[in-house]
Amino acid sequence: MNESEPDIGRRYLQQTRYSRAGLGEKRTSFPRAEPYKDYPSASQRVKLKPEISRQAADLWECLRVRRSQRQYRDRPLSLAELTDLVWAAQGVTLAGRHYLLRTAPSAGALYPVETYLAAYRVEGLDSGIWHLNIPNFELELISVGDFRRVLVEAGIGQNFLGTAAAAFIWTGILNRAMWKYRERAIRYLFLDAGHICQNLMLAATALGLGCCPVGAFFDEEVERLIGVDGHDEVALYLAAVGPL
Ligand SMILES: Cc1cc2nc3c(=O)[nH]c(=O)nc-3n(C[C@H](O)[C@H](O)[C@H](O)COP(=O)(O)O)c2cc1C
């Protein structure tokens, strides 16, 4: 590689640094995207009730024993377990006038990360792709079917994506954050997703469930599976969950 011409990653980091000389390029502006996504024509909706099953767990012990788990038992997840996992990832904990503040922090409270679920073995949920509607805390069914094989293939053959009970799929809606932070927003998308996934992993640990984050996947195949365009909304991160 030509040393005078840094690679794209370094160039991105260099060009999106804040310094006392300025807060970066201001020439480009981006339209503001809607703060919430919903699927009015969803074929089913399942309201999640987060208070059903939450068990007490010691945070320090959860931090100590958390591991990425890739082997799961056959039993399905109960809807109560799934509800607690979804709540830990993206539950609303404070409703402000302009924001719905969540369990995980988000740069500028813009919440550009959307949560989808590929459910295979969850009691009370048909197999298919579901989307989390944040204001209603409900799951919206956006396509019905057993997508295990498709997800394993999209996950570059990582079989545990198909033996899990469900997989979380997180996307980023770029203009939800870029209208404010411009190109630097891309950094924040991944930071937001990391916070969300760690919440999920700690909750899984607290419930005695297994969870494994997945960053290796064919972006376009994941995006096709959930029906997003890969341009304004892009796949960021996945996580498999299942009983141990
Ligand atoms: C951003 C990120 C992407 C990851 N992608 C994968 C993956 O694609 N497949 C996988 O099996 N594990 C993946 N992992 C899990 C790591 O392999 C795991 O966190 C690491 O080995 C440390 O183990 P621990 O999580 O049990 O502490 C990923 C973890 C992170 C944070």
The ligand as an SDF file (V2000), in Angstrom:
LIG
                    3D

 31 33  0  0  0  0  0  0  0  0999 V2000
  -17.7850   -6.9750   17.2190 C   0  0  0  0  0  0  0  0  0  0  0  0
  -17.7580   -8.4590   17.5190 C   0  0  0  0  0  0  0  0  0  0  0  0
  -17.9770   -9.3470   16.4810 C   0  0  0  0  0  0  0  0  0  0  0  0
  -17.9790  -10.7240   16.7420 C   0  0  0  0  0  0  0  0  0  0  0  0
  -18.2550  -11.5870   15.7200 N   0  0  0  0  0  0  0  0  0  0  0  0
  -18.2940  -12.9000   15.9790 C   0  0  0  0  0  0  0  0  0  0  0  0
  -18.6320  -13.8110   14.9400 C   0  0  0  0  0  0  0  0  0  0  0  0
  -18.9110  -13.4220   13.8010 O   0  0  0  0  0  0  0  0  0  0  0  0
  -18.6590  -15.1290   15.2510 N   0  0  0  0  0  0  0  0  0  0  0  0
  -18.3910  -15.5840   16.5070 C   0  0  0  0  0  0  0  0  0  0  0  0
  -18.4380  -16.7960   16.7140 O   0  0  0  0  0  0  0  0  0  0  0  0
  -18.0720  -14.7510   17.5110 N   0  0  0  0  0  0  0  0  0  0  0  0
  -18.0220  -13.4250   17.2760 C   0  0  0  0  0  0  0  0  0  0  0  0
  -17.7510  -12.5560   18.3030 N   0  0  0  0  0  0  0  0  0  0  0  0
  -17.4910  -13.0660   19.6510 C   0  0  0  0  0  0  0  0  0  0  0  0
  -16.0010  -13.0260   19.9900 C   0  0  0  0  0  0  0  0  0  0  0  0
  -15.3500  -14.0790   19.3130 O   0  0  0  0  0  0  0  0  0  0  0  0
  -15.8450  -13.1530   21.5130 C   0  0  0  0  0  0  0  0  0  0  0  0
  -16.4280  -12.0190   22.1300 O   0  0  0  0  0  0  0  0  0  0  0  0
  -14.3800  -13.2380   21.9030 C   0  0  0  0  0  0  0  0  0  0  0  0
  -13.8190  -14.4500   21.4650 O   0  0  0  0  0  0  0  0  0  0  0  0
  -14.1920  -13.1430   23.4120 C   0  0  0  0  0  0  0  0  0  0  0  0
  -14.9230  -14.1560   24.0740 O   0  0  0  0  0  0  0  0  0  0  0  0
  -16.0550  -13.8520   25.1570 P   0  0  0  0  0  0  0  0  0  0  0  0
  -17.1280  -13.0280   24.4680 O   0  0  0  0  0  0  0  0  0  0  0  0
  -16.5700  -15.2140   25.5650 O   0  0  0  0  0  0  0  0  0  0  0  0
  -15.4530  -13.0950   26.2700 O   0  0  0  0  0  0  0  0  0  0  0  0
  -17.7500  -11.1940   18.0700 C   0  0  0  0  0  0  0  0  0  0  0  0
  -17.5510  -10.2730   19.0880 C   0  0  0  0  0  0  0  0  0  0  0  0
  -17.5720   -8.9210   18.8250 C   0  0  0  0  0  0  0  0  0  0  0  0
  -17.4120   -7.9580   19.9640 C   0  0  0  0  0  0  0  0  0  0  0  0
  1  2  1  0
  2  3  1  0
  2 30  2  0
  3  4  2  0
  4  5  1  0
  4 28  1  0
  5  6  2  0
  6  7  1  0
  6 13  1  0
  7  8  2  0
  7  9  1  0
  9 10  1  0
 10 11  2  0
 10 12  1  0
 12 13  2  0
 13 14  1  0
 14 15  1  0
 14 28  1  0
 15 16  1  0
 16 17  1  0
 16 18  1  0
 18 19  1  0
 18 20  1  0
 20 21  1  0
 20 22  1  0
 22 23  1  0
 23 24  1  0
 24 25  2  0
 24 26  1  0
 24 27  1  0
 28 29  2  0
 29 30  1  0
 30 31  1  0
M  END
$$$$
